Amino acid sequence: MTVTPTTASAELLVDAFGRIRETVHDAVDGLSPDELEVRIDDGANSIAWLVWHLTRIQDDHVADAAGTEQVWTAQGWHGRFGLPFRPGATGYGHSAKDVARLGGVTAELLAEYHDAVHDRTVEYLGTLADADLGRIVDEAWTPAVTLGVRLVSVISDDLQHAGQAAFVRGWLERP
């Protein structure tokens, strides 16, 4: 289902999330599960963990804002990945040992899950009016977090992690 954003704000957000998607695909495309699991050192994150985590955060935060179930559980991704984490885990607070436990994942699986979350995100963004971006979505912070701020936060976090994954890939491919 293709949804066309109806506001300039939504168009900008769709563009930003699209850039994340492109970077994710570039970071994982053609890599083996073993390459995806490589960590520069024992305390570093792997490409697989970074892409899984950034996608889980996007899935979690957008679903919460939209009032929907996460793609992770609604579409059976938790079972398809078969990870040793509880279904609600997003990677937030994971230790180096937890990062090492994310293994055996293919580039295709990571990209497909990311695409499913991206599609759900774009669908949701297509429902928003500019006024919706001022809606409070999290009162646990001071000041309270608006939908617009939450979406920009997800974009920022995702782009940072996607860039880290691209860096690790470049490190892997160096001569």
C-alpha positions in Angstrom: 0.0 0.0 0.0 1.5 3.3 -1.1 0.5 6.3 1.0 1.3 9.8 -0.2 2.0 12.3 2.5 -0.4 15.2 2.5 1.8 17.8 4.3 5.2 19.2 3.7 6.2 18.1 7.2 5.2 14.5 6.5 7.0 14.6 3.1 10.2 15.7 4.9 9.8 12.9 7.5 9.2 10.3 4.7 12.4 11.5 2.9 14.4 11.2 6.1 13.2 7.7 6.9 13.8 6.8 3.2 17.5 7.8 3.7 17.7 5.5 6.7 16.3 2.7 4.6 18.9 3.3 1.8 21.8 3.4 4.3 20.5 0.1 5.9 20.4 -1.6 2.5 23.8 -0.4 1.6 25.2 -1.6 4.9 23.9 -5.1 4.7 23.6 -5.9 1.0 25.6 -9.0 0.0 27.1 -9.7 3.4 27.1 -13.2 4.9 25.8 -13.9 8.4 29.4 -14.2 9.6 30.3 -10.8 8.1 27.2 -9.3 9.7 28.3 -10.6 13.1 31.9 -9.2 13.0 32.7 -6.8 15.8 35.7 -4.6 15.6 36.5 -5.5 19.2 34.7 -7.3 22.0 32.9 -4.1 23.1 31.7 -3.0 19.7 28.4 -3.6 17.9 28.1 -5.7 14.8 26.3 -4.6 11.6 23.6 -7.2 12.4 23.0 -5.8 15.9 23.1 -2.2 14.8 20.5 -2.7 12.0 18.3 -4.9 14.1 18.4 -2.3 17.0 17.8 0.7 14.9 14.9 -1.0 13.2 13.5 -2.2 16.5 13.6 1.3 17.9 11.8 2.7 14.9 9.2 -0.1 15.1 8.7 0.4 18.8 8.5 4.2 18.8 6.3 4.5 15.7 3.9 1.8 16.8 3.6 3.5 20.2 2.9 6.9 18.6 0.4 5.3 16.2 -1.3 3.2 18.9 -0.6 0.0 16.9 1.1 -3.3 17.6 4.7 -3.4 16.5 5.6 -5.0 13.2 8.0 -7.2 15.1 5.2 -9.1 16.8 2.2 -8.4 14.5 3.9 -9.8 11.5 5.9 -12.6 13.2 9.4 -11.2 12.9 10.3 -12.1 16.4 9.8 -15.8 15.5 11.5 -15.5 12.1 14.6 -14.0 13.8 14.7 -16.6 16.6 16.7 -14.4 18.9 17.3 -15.1 22.5 15.6 -11.9 23.6 12.1 -11.3 25.0 9.7 -10.1 22.3 9.7 -6.5 23.5 13.5 -6.2 23.5 14.8 -3.4 21.3 18.5 -3.5 22.2 18.3 -0.5 24.4 20.5 -1.2 27.4 22.1 -4.3 25.8 25.5 -5.3 27.1 28.4 -6.4 24.9 27.4 -10.0 25.8 23.9 -9.4 24.5 25.2 -7.9 21.3 27.3 -11.1 20.8 24.1 -13.2 21.2 22.6 -11.7 18.0 23.8 -14.1 15.4 22.8 -16.3 12.4 20.8 -13.5 10.8 20.9 -12.9 7.1 21.2 -9.6 5.2 17.9 -10.5 3.5 16.1 -11.0 6.8 17.5 -7.7 8.2 16.5 -5.8 5.1 13.1 -7.4 4.9 12.3 -6.5 8.5 13.5 -3.0 8.0 11.4 -2.6 4.8 8.3 -3.8 6.7 8.9 -1.2 9.5 9.7 1.4 6.9 6.4 0.7 5.1 4.5 0.9 8.3 6.2 4.2 9.2 5.5 5.8 5.8 1.9 4.6 6.1 1.6 6.2 9.5 3.2 9.4 8.3 0.7 9.6 5.5 -2.1 10.0 8.1 -0.5 13.0 9.8 -1.5 16.6 9.6 1.1 19.3 10.7 -0.9 19.9 13.9 -0.5 16.2 14.9 3.3 16.8 15.3 2.6 18.9 18.5 0.7 16.1 20.2 2.4 15.0 23.5 3.5 11.3 23.2 5.7 11.0 26.3 5.2 12.8 29.5 8.1 11.1 31.3 10.5 13.9 30.1 10.7 17.5 30.9 9.6 19.1 28.7 7.1 16.4 27.6 8.0 14.9 24.2 5.8 15.8 21.2 5.2 13.5 18.2 7.4 15.7 16.0 10.3 15.6 18.5 9.9 11.8 18.9 10.1 11.2 15.2 13.1 13.4 14.8 14.8 11.6 17.7 14.1 8.3 16.0 15.6 9.6 12.7 18.7 10.9 14.5 19.3 7.7 16.4 18.6 5.5 13.3 20.9 7.6 11.1 23.7 7.4 13.7 23.4 3.6 13.9 23.1 3.2 10.2 26.3 5.2 9.8 28.0 3.0 12.3 26.9 -0.1 10.4 28.3 1.5 7.2 31.5 2.3 9.0 31.9 -1.4 10.1 31.2 -2.5 6.5 33.9 -0.2 5.2 36.2 -1.6 7.9 35.4 -5.1 6.7 36.0 -4.3 3.1 39.3 -2.4 3.4 42.2 -4.0 1.6 
